[in-house]
Amino acid sequence: VDKLRFDFSQSHSMTDEQLQQVEELVNRAIEKNKIVDAKEVPLALAQTICGVRAVFGERYPDPVRVVSIGATVDDLVANPSNEAWQECAVEFCGGTHLVSCEGAGNFIILHEQALASGTRRITAITGVPAKAAQDAGHSLLQQIIDAESLDGQALCDSYDELSKLVDELTLSQQSKHAARASLQKILTRV
């Protein structure tokens, strides 16, 4: 699976800096190759696990599928009040997951958006597509820097081409924002 989505409770959009922090945290977990474990657990017991994440107002089945990154679900339910679980990613989820974080390879956030009042969604990609998007973002930003030294028609042509690429390429949300901000500066000279 190269694409994923994650819903969470928050009333406002995340900043590019916060999105970058999330990407860094996830990529560090990938590098550490933390275990991923999933198991169905009685809902009442699952709700007592310290640090468990669930979407407020969502109705979950009983039993509920608990997914943990960093500890086994058996360890979680054996000692649900252990505060160490707050350092793990523990959630209720019906979706598929990797066997270990290493399988993700790389991670970038494509979009962060509102779903409903107080609920937001991150859409991300992993693996080879994530690496390709990351490389495309670096390349595009370098092309924009190179275009800043142009003048006249060459600058206009480069601006038009680079503006199209921002919309056409698969890029992280932060790369798109950075590219658009840099292109806006060039626009003042066109």
C-alpha positions as CSV (number, residue, x, y, z in Angstrom):
1,V,0.0,0.0,0.0
2,D,1.6,3.3,-1.1
3,K,-1.2,5.6,-0.1
4,L,-2.8,6.2,3.3
5,R,-5.1,8.5,5.1
6,F,-5.4,9.4,8.7
7,D,-8.3,11.2,10.3
8,F,-7.8,13.1,13.5
9,S,-9.6,15.6,15.8
10,Q,-8.5,19.2,15.4
11,S,-10.4,22.4,14.8
12,H,-7.9,24.2,12.6
13,S,-5.5,23.4,9.7
14,M,-1.9,22.4,10.4
15,T,0.9,24.7,9.4
16,D,3.6,23.7,7.0
17,E,6.0,23.5,9.9
18,Q,3.7,21.1,11.8
19,L,3.3,18.9,8.7
20,Q,7.1,18.8,8.3
21,Q,7.4,17.7,12.0
22,V,4.8,14.9,11.4
23,E,6.8,13.8,8.3
24,E,10.0,13.8,10.3
25,L,8.5,11.8,13.2
26,V,7.1,9.2,10.9
27,N,10.3,8.9,8.9
28,R,12.3,8.5,12.1
29,A,9.9,5.6,13.1
30,I,10.4,4.1,9.7
31,E,14.2,4.3,10.2
32,K,13.9,2.7,13.6
33,N,11.8,-0.1,12.1
34,K,9.3,-0.2,14.9
35,I,7.0,-3.1,15.1
36,V,3.4,-2.8,13.9
37,D,0.8,-5.1,15.6
38,A,-2.9,-5.3,15.2
39,K,-5.5,-7.3,17.1
40,E,-9.2,-7.3,18.0
41,V,-9.8,-6.3,21.6
42,P,-13.1,-5.9,23.6
43,L,-14.0,-2.2,23.2
44,A,-14.3,-1.5,26.9
45,L,-10.7,-2.8,27.5
46,A,-9.3,-1.1,24.4
47,Q,-10.7,2.3,25.6
48,T,-8.6,2.0,28.8
49,I,-5.2,1.8,26.9
50,C,-3.1,4.8,27.9
51,G,-2.6,7.0,24.9
52,V,-5.0,5.3,22.6
53,R,-6.2,7.5,19.7
54,A,-9.7,7.5,18.4
55,V,-11.8,10.0,16.5
56,F,-14.2,11.7,18.9
57,G,-17.8,10.8,18.2
58,E,-16.9,7.9,16.0
59,R,-18.8,4.6,16.7
60,Y,-16.4,1.6,16.9
61,P,-17.4,-2.0,16.8
62,D,-17.1,-4.4,19.8
63,P,-14.6,-5.9,19.6
64,V,-12.5,-3.1,18.0
65,R,-9.3,-3.5,16.0
66,V,-6.4,-1.9,17.8
67,V,-3.3,-1.1,15.9
68,S,-0.1,-0.4,17.7
69,I,3.3,0.9,16.5
70,G,6.1,0.3,19.0
71,A,4.5,-2.3,21.3
72,T,2.4,-5.4,20.8
73,V,-1.3,-5.2,21.5
74,D,-0.9,-8.1,23.9
75,D,1.5,-5.9,26.0
76,L,-1.0,-3.0,25.8
77,V,-3.9,-4.9,27.1
78,A,-1.8,-6.7,29.8
79,N,-1.0,-3.3,31.3
80,P,-3.4,-0.7,29.8
81,S,-2.6,2.1,32.2
82,N,1.2,2.0,31.5
83,E,2.1,5.6,30.6
84,A,4.9,4.3,28.3
85,W,2.1,3.5,25.7
86,Q,1.9,7.3,25.1
87,E,5.2,7.0,23.3
88,C,3.6,4.4,20.9
89,A,1.1,5.1,18.2
90,V,-2.0,3.2,19.3
91,E,-5.3,3.6,17.5
92,F,-8.6,2.0,16.7
93,C,-8.6,1.3,13.0
94,G,-10.2,-1.0,10.5
95,G,-7.7,-0.4,7.7
96,T,-4.7,-2.4,6.6
97,H,-1.2,-1.9,8.0
98,L,2.4,-3.0,7.4
99,V,4.1,-5.7,9.4
100,S,6.9,-3.2,10.4
101,C,7.6,0.4,9.8
102,E,10.5,-0.4,7.5
103,G,8.0,-1.5,4.9
104,A,6.9,2.1,4.4
105,G,10.3,3.1,3.1
106,N,9.6,6.8,3.1
107,F,6.6,9.1,4.0
108,I,5.4,12.4,2.7
109,I,2.1,14.3,3.3
110,L,0.2,15.2,0.1
111,H,-2.7,17.0,1.7
112,E,-4.2,18.0,5.1
113,Q,-7.8,19.1,4.9
114,A,-11.0,19.5,6.8
115,L,-13.5,16.6,6.7
116,A,-16.1,18.0,9.1
117,S,-16.2,20.4,12.0
118,G,-13.4,19.4,14.3
119,T,-12.2,16.5,12.1
120,R,-9.3,16.7,9.7
121,R,-7.6,14.2,7.3
122,I,-4.0,13.7,6.3
123,T,-3.5,12.0,2.9
124,A,0.1,10.7,2.5
125,I,2.1,8.4,0.3
126,T,4.9,6.0,1.2
127,G,7.6,3.9,-0.5
128,V,8.9,4.6,-4.0
129,P,6.1,7.1,-4.8
130,A,7.0,9.1,-1.7
131,K,10.7,9.2,-2.6
132,A,9.8,10.2,-6.2
133,A,7.6,13.0,-4.9
134,Q,10.3,14.2,-2.5
135,D,12.9,14.2,-5.3
136,A,10.5,16.1,-7.6
137,G,9.9,18.7,-4.9
138,H,13.6,19.3,-4.4
139,S,14.2,19.5,-8.2
140,L,11.3,21.9,-8.7
141,L,12.5,24.2,-6.0
142,Q,16.0,24.2,-7.5
143,Q,14.5,25.0,-10.9
144,I,12.6,28.0,-9.4
145,I,15.9,29.2,-7.8
146,D,17.6,28.9,-11.2
147,A,14.7,30.8,-12.9
148,E,15.2,33.8,-10.5
149,S,18.4,34.7,-12.5
150,L,16.5,35.0,-15.8
151,D,15.0,38.1,-17.3
152,G,12.5,39.1,-20.0
153,Q,10.8,36.4,-22.1
154,A,13.0,33.6,-20.7
155,L,11.7,34.5,-17.2
156,C,8.1,34.6,-18.4
157,D,8.4,31.2,-20.2
158,S,10.1,29.7,-17.2
159,Y,7.4,31.1,-14.8
160,D,4.6,29.6,-17.0
161,E,6.4,26.2,-17.2
162,L,7.2,26.0,-13.5
163,S,3.6,27.1,-12.5
164,K,2.2,24.2,-14.5
165,L,4.6,21.8,-12.9
166,V,3.4,22.8,-9.4
167,D,-0.1,21.6,-10.4
168,E,1.0,18.6,-12.4
169,L,3.6,16.9,-10.2
170,T,2.9,14.8,-7.2
171,L,4.5,16.9,-4.4
172,S,4.2,17.2,-0.6
173,Q,1.9,19.9,0.6
174,Q,4.9,21.8,2.0
175,S,6.8,21.6,-1.4
176,K,3.7,22.9,-3.2
177,H,3.4,25.8,-0.8
178,A,7.1,26.7,-1.0
179,A,7.0,26.5,-4.8
180,R,4.0,28.7,-5.0
181,A,5.5,31.3,-2.6
182,S,8.7,31.4,-4.6
183,L,6.8,31.7,-7.9
184,Q,4.8,34.6,-6.4
185,K,8.1,36.4,-5.9
186,I,9.1,35.8,-9.6
187,L,5.6,37.0,-10.7
188,T,6.4,40.5,-9.4
189,R,9.3,40.6,-12.0
190,V,7.3,39.1,-14.9
